[in-house]
Amino acid sequence: MLFPGVPVRAWFAGLSLGCFGLVAVGLELQALLHLAPCPLCIFQRLLYLVIGLVALLACALPRAKVGFAGLVGGLAVWGGGVAAYQTWMQAFPELATECGMTDPTLIERLVDWLGMQNPALFLATGFCASRDWEFLGLSMANWSVVMFAGIAAYAAFVFRRRD
């Protein structure tokens, strides 16, 4: 077994800190570079926060690790799908229906409502198909696909641990 002495609480605490750290980095980049997040960006931010909160709850209830790891894995797959869709929109903007250009989807309505409740964290003012920031040739949406895939793999690892 890999890392046999590390308790399950530590794995979930690390995941929680990582997710909250990703949100903090995103907020800092948004402020420093004057980026305008789109509805899909904000929804991904929300999923990182929810995964972080689920991981915190798992720290308090480590005996339910299988359920929490499964929930985290499912949320990560959902987030990866949203990020992959945004990646597709950025790669083929001429084929994509831009967020906000049609009747609002459930995600867009949720993001709009959250933006009214807490604009500093959830206000979406950008376009989903724009690539305003890149690092090592990858956009923020591309990096989010990588991060959600990593979270899903992490959840699978915790799920399979024998404690």
N, C-alpha and C positions, 0 to 999 in steps of 0.2 A: 504494500500500500504506500502511496506517495504521501509524504509529510505526515507520518502517523501520529506525531505528538501535538499537532495543531488542532485545537477544539473547533467544533462546528461554529460556535459563536464568533470566533476570530475570522473565519471565512466570510460569514455574513457581515461582520463589522467592516471588513476590508471592502466588500462589495458596496456597502452603503457609502462609505467614504469616497470610493471611486466614482460612484454615480453623482454624489453631491459635488465632487470636485469637477466632473465634466460640466455640470450646470454652471458652476462658478467660473470656469474657464470660458465657457460660451458667453456668459454675461460680461466678462471682462473684455473679451474680443469685440463684442457688440459695442461696448462703450468706447474702447480705445480706437477702434477702426471705423466707428460710426456706421456699423452694419445695420441693415433693416431686416429683421427676421420675418419669414413668411409664416402662414398658418401651419404648414407642415413642419417647419423648424420648431415652432412653439409646441406643437403636439409631441414632437420627439423630446423636447425639453421636459414636458409634462411626464412622459413615460420614464425618463431618467429619474425624475423626482419620485414617481410612484414605485419604481424598482428600489430606489434607496430607502423609501419608507417601509416597503415589504421586508427588505433585508434587516432593517432596524427591528421590526416586529419579530423576525426570525431570531434575532439575538436574544430577545426576551423569552421566546418559546422554542428553544433548540430541539425539543423532542419532536416537533412537527416539521423537521427539516425537509423531509421528502415533499410535503405539500408546498412549503414555501419555495423550495428549489424548483418545483414544477411550475408554480405561478410565475416566478422570476423568468424561467425559461420561456414560458408562453408570452409574457410581456416583451421579452427581448426579441423573440421571433416577430411579433407584431411590429415593434419598433424598427426592426431590420427591414421588414416589408415596406413600411412607410418611407424609410430612408432610401431604399432601393427604387421606389416609385419616384421620389424626388430626384434621384440620380438620373433616372430615365428622362424625366422632364428637362433636366439640365443638358442632357446629351442630345435630345431631340426637341428643342423648344417649339419648332414649327408644327410638331405633331401633337403637342400637349395642350390641353385646355387649362389655361392658367387659373390658379386659385382665385376665387372672387369674380371670375368672368361669367359664371353660370349660377344657377340656383345654389345656395350654400349647402355643402355637405354637412353631415353630422359633426365631423371633425372641425370644420370651419365655424359652425355655430358654437361648439364648445369653446374653441379658441377665442372667438369674439366675446363670449360671456366672461371667460377668465380674464381677458384683456380689460374688460370694464371693471372687474373686481380688483385686479392687481396689475396695472399697466406696466410697472417697472419690470415685472417678471414675464408677463404673458401678452403684451400688446404686439400684434402682428401688423407690420407696415410694409413689408417687402413682397417681392414676387418669387414664387416657388422655382421658376425656371432660371433665375439669375444666379451666376457664380461670382459673387462679390468677393470671396476670399478663397485663397488656395494655399496649401502647404504641401510641398513635395509633389506638386501636380494634382493633388486631390482636393476637391471642394469640401465644405463642411458636411454636406450630405454624404459624400463618399466616405469621409472619416466616420460618420455616424453609422454607416453600414458595418464598417470594421469594428466599431465599439460594441454595437448590438450583437454582432456575431461572437465577439469575445465574451460578452456577458452570458450569452446562451451556452457557450462552451464551459464557462465557469460554473453556471447553474447545473449543467450535466455532470461536471466533476463533483460538485457538492452532493448532488442527488445520488451518485454511485458510491460515495464514501461509506465505509462501514464503521460506525462509531459505537 
